[in-house]
Amino acid sequence: MKTAKFVLPICGMGLLFVSAAVLAQDADKQKLIDIEKAFVASPNPGPEAAALAKQYLYDGPFIQLTGMGRIGTLPKATIVELSSKPDPSDPDVKSQQTVSDFHVEIFGDTAVVSYKYANTDTGHKDPALNATDHYGCLDTFVKRSGQWYMAGSACSHVGPVSQAEWTAIKKARTQQPKEVQEAFR
């Protein structure tokens, strides 16, 4: 009987701590999904997109595997700058994006978020680039001082890309800023 007096309160406190940890992790998972949704809500270059990049990208190198298979790393400052205004070589592009099927795994101060992503572009000079493309994506986040920051992103195109779109993508790459061309291979 004496043992029960001590064991039950200790077990109760243990359950309380575990419950608190689960609630905190659920809050972190929702915050990560909210960050992803914020980027999708501002898909076009401009002050809002630049502010999101400034707020949520890791302050260091950002690693990316593009949906077309290119790998590269750019500093946060370059991404913020590129996000701040339309591409001068194709300034009338507008994008609409959707995300779905989120799955979040947290490993201490690191998290991965997977999701399905669709992007529809209009307004390109080359009409072959006006398309809707679908991807499976995986983003990596790190937590610093209680805040989550995206440190890397990888997307894989779902399904084939038409030859006309692929040719237009390759041509558009030649018009990207020199630092972007040099950073991605």
C-alpha positions in Angstrom: 0.0 0.0 0.0 2.8 2.4 0.8 4.3 1.8 -2.7 1.1 2.8 -4.4 1.1 6.1 -2.6 4.4 7.0 -4.4 4.0 5.1 -7.7 0.6 6.6 -8.7 1.7 10.3 -8.3 5.0 9.6 -10.1 3.1 7.9 -13.0 0.6 10.7 -13.1 3.4 13.3 -13.4 5.1 11.2 -16.1 1.9 11.2 -18.1 1.5 14.9 -17.7 5.1 15.5 -19.0 4.6 13.2 -22.0 1.2 14.9 -22.8 2.9 18.3 -22.7 5.7 17.1 -25.0 3.2 15.7 -27.5 1.2 19.0 -27.5 4.3 21.0 -28.1 5.3 18.7 -31.0 1.8 19.0 -32.5 2.1 22.8 -32.3 5.5 22.6 -34.0 4.0 20.4 -36.8 1.2 22.9 -37.3 3.7 25.8 -37.4 5.8 24.1 -40.1 2.7 23.5 -42.2 1.7 27.1 -41.7 5.1 28.2 -43.0 4.7 26.1 -46.1 1.2 27.5 -46.7 2.5 31.1 -46.3 5.0 30.5 -49.1 2.2 29.1 -51.4 0.0 32.1 -50.6 2.6 34.4 -52.0 4.0 32.6 -55.1 4.9 35.7 -57.1 8.0 37.8 -56.6 7.5 41.0 -54.7 7.8 42.5 -51.3 5.6 39.9 -49.6 7.6 37.0 -51.1 10.8 38.6 -50.1 9.6 39.2 -46.5 8.7 35.5 -46.2 12.1 34.4 -47.5 13.7 36.8 -45.0 11.6 35.6 -42.1 11.6 31.8 -42.8 14.8 30.9 -44.6 17.8 29.7 -42.7 20.4 32.4 -42.3 23.1 30.5 -44.3 23.3 28.4 -47.4 20.0 27.2 -48.8 20.2 23.9 -50.6 17.8 23.0 -53.4 17.0 20.1 -55.7 14.7 21.6 -58.3 11.7 19.9 -59.8 13.7 19.6 -63.0 16.6 17.8 -61.3 19.1 20.7 -60.8 21.0 20.9 -57.6 22.3 24.2 -56.2 23.0 26.3 -53.1 22.4 30.0 -52.8 22.8 32.3 -49.8 19.7 33.6 -48.1 20.5 37.2 -49.2 20.5 36.2 -52.8 17.1 34.4 -52.5 15.6 37.3 -50.7 16.8 39.7 -53.5 15.6 37.4 -56.3 12.2 37.0 -54.5 11.7 40.8 -54.2 11.0 41.6 -57.9 9.8 39.8 -61.1 12.4 38.3 -63.4 13.3 41.1 -65.8 13.7 38.6 -68.7 10.0 37.4 -68.2 8.3 40.0 -66.0 4.6 39.2 -66.5 4.7 35.6 -65.1 2.0 34.9 -62.5 1.9 31.7 -60.5 -0.8 29.9 -58.6 0.2 27.1 -56.2 -1.5 24.5 -54.1 -0.2 22.1 -51.5 -1.7 19.1 -50.0 -1.0 15.8 -48.2 1.4 17.2 -45.6 3.4 14.8 -43.5 5.8 16.2 -40.8 8.5 14.4 -38.9 10.4 16.2 -36.1 13.8 15.0 -34.9 14.8 17.4 -32.0 15.7 20.7 -33.7 15.4 19.3 -37.2 12.2 18.6 -39.2 11.2 17.3 -42.6 8.0 18.2 -44.3 6.7 16.3 -47.2 3.8 17.3 -49.4 2.3 17.3 -52.8 2.6 20.6 -54.7 1.0 21.9 -57.9 2.1 25.1 -59.7 0.3 26.8 -62.6 2.2 29.5 -64.5 0.6 32.1 -66.9 2.0 35.2 -68.6 5.3 33.7 -69.9 6.7 35.2 -73.1 7.1 31.6 -74.3 3.7 30.0 -74.1 5.2 26.5 -73.7 6.0 27.6 -70.1 2.4 28.4 -69.3 1.6 25.0 -67.7 0.5 23.3 -64.6 3.1 21.0 -63.1 2.8 18.6 -60.2 5.6 17.7 -57.7 6.3 15.6 -54.7 8.4 17.7 -52.3 10.4 17.4 -49.1 11.7 20.4 -47.2 14.2 20.4 -44.3 13.8 22.8 -41.4 16.0 23.6 -38.4 14.8 25.2 -35.1 16.9 28.0 -33.7 15.8 30.1 -30.6 12.3 28.7 -30.8 11.8 29.6 -34.5 11.7 27.2 -37.5 13.8 28.0 -40.6 13.8 26.2 -43.9 17.3 25.1 -44.8 16.7 23.0 -47.9 14.1 21.9 -50.4 13.8 19.1 -52.8 11.0 18.5 -55.3 10.5 15.8 -57.9 8.3 16.3 -61.0 5.3 13.9 -61.1 4.7 12.6 -64.6 6.4 13.5 -67.9 7.1 17.0 -69.1 6.2 17.8 -72.7 9.1 18.2 -75.1 8.0 21.8 -75.8 7.9 22.7 -72.1 11.3 21.0 -71.5 12.9 22.9 -74.4 11.4 26.2 -73.1 12.7 25.4 -69.6 16.3 24.9 -70.9 16.1 28.1 -72.9 14.8 30.0 -69.8 17.7 28.8 -67.7 20.1 30.7 -70.0 18.3 33.9 -69.1 18.6 33.4 -65.3 20.9 35.7 -63.4 24.6 34.6 -63.7 24.9 33.7 -60.0 21.9 31.4 -60.3 23.3 29.7 -63.5 26.6 29.2 -61.7 25.1 27.9 -58.5 22.9 25.2 -60.1 24.2 22.2 -62.1 
